[in-house]
Amino acid sequence: MGKRLLVTGYGGFVAGSVVAQAGTEWDVIALSRSPVSDGCVRIVPFQLDLREQDRLSQVFDETQPTAVIHTAAIANIDYCETNQDVAEAVNVDVTQQLSELCQQHNARMVFCSTDTVFDGTRGMYVEEDTPHPLNYYGETKLRAEHIVQEQLDDAIVARLALVMGFPLIGAGNSFLARMIASFREGTPVSMPENEIRTPVDVVTLGRALLELAGSNHTGIIHLGGDTRLNRYEMGGQIAKHLGYPQDLVQPTNSNAMPGRAARPDDASLDNAKAMQVLKTPMLSLTKALDLILETAEQ
């Protein structure tokens, strides 16, 4: 075998992009909670719940990964708020064990965090800014960041902006796919105009994470697109770019939605560091949409 890459969360949105684009550089060990199958000889799938500590340790012993890209998480913000024990176990405790296993097996870690570690009071956050999460999901991801940074020398925390695109493998939570389905039916889509983001396409994100896995970059890096806008504006630009009426996108205010956990208003990420240190370019919204569509046609 060549270099061995262990990817958690296989079948999910981000991990699917990583695995689909790993190419011949990596032999991929793909971990998923659901049944997985793939015809590619360079992918070794394992079905397990990451909370099964003995089995996870056994996978490391059997596969001896060179690097780990940890994408798996309970990422539903409202679910995390009402199921904090589960969120803690998956987002924090699993990251703790993975960090220990990486340390024991001398494996590099790329940990996927989130723009939600910030409170959104000003936006365009750089890596050195102090996080202040507004919800429990953000709290768990921030604690996991600290675990990775404190325990591992050969690791990098990648904070991901809002991810858009189509699943390259498996399913995953694609707001873009749902949006286009509504557009085709002529059904209006409500998008919050109070939430400002720097959306990144899942194709670029997969490439960037693979590049980080093969690099020696450490610390924190922000992976966000090159367009800053609110989600209502984003929906309008997507509709226009794809040839649908822009009035199918209607503005809403997410803060007015009852029973919803707090979200940061402006969680936009400054991607200057990524643009400087990575060969993978962070794209504008329109270029990202073109790449998404081009990849989907292949």
N, C-alpha and C positions, 0 to 999 in steps of 0.2 A: 504493500500500500504506500501511497504518497503521503502528503500532508492530510491529516484527518481533522475534519471540522464537525463538531457536535452542535446541532441547532435545536433549541427547544421551541415548543409551540408550533411544530410542523402541522400543516393543514390550516394554520391561521394566515392572516393577510400578509404580514411582514415576513414571517419565516418562509412562506411559500415562494415569495420573490427571491429570497436568499438562495433557497435550494434550487430553484429553477435556473438560476444564473451562475451557479457555482462552477459549471463547466468541468474541464479536466484538471484544473489546478488542485481541486480538493476531492478527497473521498469523504462523503457526507454521511454522518450519523444523525438521523432525524428522529427526534423524540416527539410523540404525540399522545394525548390522552385518549383520542379516538382511534379506531382501527385505521391503519395506513397501509398503502400498497403503492409501489412504483416500479415500473419496468426497467428503470435505469440501474445498471450494474454498479454504478459508483455511489448509489444511495443505499444505506443500510437502515431500514426503519425499525423503530422500537415503539411498542405501545405500552405506556405506563403513565400513571399519575405521578407527577414530580414530587408529591408529598410522601411517596413510598421510599423512604431514605435508603433502605437496604438495597432495593432494586436499582436505584439511581447510582449508588456506589458500585454496584456490580457492573453496570453499563460502562462506567469509567474504567474499571479494571479490565473489562473485556476489549474495549476499543482504544484505550490510550489516546485520547484526542490531543491534537496539537493546539487547537484553539476552540473556544466556545462562543457562540453568539446566542445570548439569552434573550429571547423575545417573549417567552411565555409570561402571561400575567392575567390577573382578573382586572380587565381594563374598563369595564362598565362602571362609570363613576357613581351612578345612583345605586347600583347593586352593592358596590363597596361600602357606601354610606350606611346601608341597612344590614349588611352581612360582614361586619368588621373582622370577625374571627377568621372567616374564610379568606378575606383579602389579606390579612396579616400572614396567614399560613402560606399562601401562594406567593404573594409579592415580596414578603420579607424573609420568612423562614426558608423557603426554597432557595432564594438568592444566597442566604447564609451558607447552606450546605453546598451549593454549586461553587461558591468562592473557596470553601475549604477543600473541595475536591480538585479544583483547579490548582490550588496551592500544593496539594499532595502529588499531583500528576504533572506539575510543571507545565500547565496549559494556560494559554493566553485567554483572557475574558474580554468580550465586547458586550457590555450591559446596555440594554435598551431602556432608557428612561423616557421622560415626557416633558412637554412644555408646561404641563399642569403643576409642576413644582413651584411655579411662580404665581403671585397673586393678581397679576394683570393690571397693576396700577399705572404702569407707564409703557410697557412693551419694548420691543427690539432689545431683548435681554442678551447680554454677552455671558460667556461662560463664567466670568468672575463675579457676576451679580449674586446677591444673597437670595436663596429661594425662600418663599413663604407660601406654602400651599394653603388653599382655601377649603379643600375637601379631603376626605380620608384616603381616597385613591392617591392623590398627590403626596400625602403624608407617608404612605407605605413606599412609594417609589423613591422618595427622598431618603428614607431610612435605608432602603436597599442600596442607593448610591453610596451612602456613607460606609456600608459594609464592604462593598467592592473596593472602594478607595483605601480603606484602612487595612484590609486584609491582603490585597494583591498589589505587587509592584508592576506586573505586566498585565495591565488592564486599562480599558478606557470606558468611560460613561458616555453614551451617545444619547443626547436628549432629542427626541423626535417631535417635530411639529405635526400638525394635522395631516394624516396620511390619506391620499386619494389614489384611485385607480381601480383596476379589476384584479381579482385574484389570479395569479399565474399558476398556482397549484392549490387544490382544495377550495375552501369556501372563504371564510373571513367576512369581516364587517365592512362592506363597501358602500359608503353613502353615494358615491358616483353612480354605481350600478342601479341603486334604488331611484336616484334622481332621473336618470335617463329613461328608466321604465315608466316613470310618471310622465315625463315629457312626451313619450311616444303615445301615451293614452290621452294626452291633453289635460292631465290632472295637475293643478297648481301645487307647487312645493313651497313650504314655508321655511325660511332661513333666517336665523337671528342676525340682526344688524348691529347688535351690541358686542358680538364676539369677533375680535380681530385676530387673525392668524397669518402664518406664513406657510401655506400648504406645500407639502413635498409629495411628489409622485412615488408610488411604491416601486417602480422600476429603478429609478435613480437611487432610492433608499436601499434596495437590495444590493446594488453595485457598491454603494458607499460602505455598507456594513462589511461586505466581503473584502473591500480594500483595507478597512480598519483591521480586520482579522489577520490579514497578512502583513500588517505594518508593525512598527514599534512605537506608535503614538500612544501616549498615556494621558491621564487627566480627564478632562471633560471636553466634548465637542458638540456643537449644536448643528443638527441636520434639519434645515428648513429650506423651503423654496426661496426664490428671489423676488417674489411678489408679496407685498403686505397689503391685506385688505380684509374687510369684514365678510362674514360668511354669506350675507345677502348679496354683496357685490360679487363675491366669488360665484355664487349660483347664477347670477345674471351673465357673467363673463363666460361661464361654461355653456349656458344655453345659447348665447350668441355664437360662440366658437363652433358649436355642433349644429347650428342651423335651426334652433328652436326659438319660438317667441320668448323674449326676455320677460314679458309680463306673466309668464307661467311661474316665475319666482316672486314670492310675496314676502315682505319683511315681517319679522316678529321680534319679540324681546324675550330671550330665554330666561331672564330674571323674573318674568311675570308668570312663568309656568309653575303651577302648584306642585309641591312634593318633590321638587328637583333640587339636588345638591348644588351648592354654589360652584360656579365656574369663573375662571379669570376672564375679565373683559378683554384685555389686550395681552395675549400670551405669545405675541410675535417674537421670533428668535432672530438674532443677528447671526448671519451665516459667514461672516468674514473669515473666521478661522478655518472653516471647512473649505471655503474657496481658495484659501492660501495653501493648506497642507494636503488636500486631496486632489488626485487626478480626476476624480468623478465630479463634474460640474453640478452645482445646484441650479435648477432651471427656473425660468419665469413660468407663470401659470399657463400661458398659451403654449410654450415649448413643451412643458410637462404634459399637457393634454395631447399634443401631437405624438409624443413618445409613447404615451399610454395606448393610443389608438393604433400606432404602428406596431407595437409589441403584440397587441391583441389579434392583429391580422396574421401574425406569423404562425 
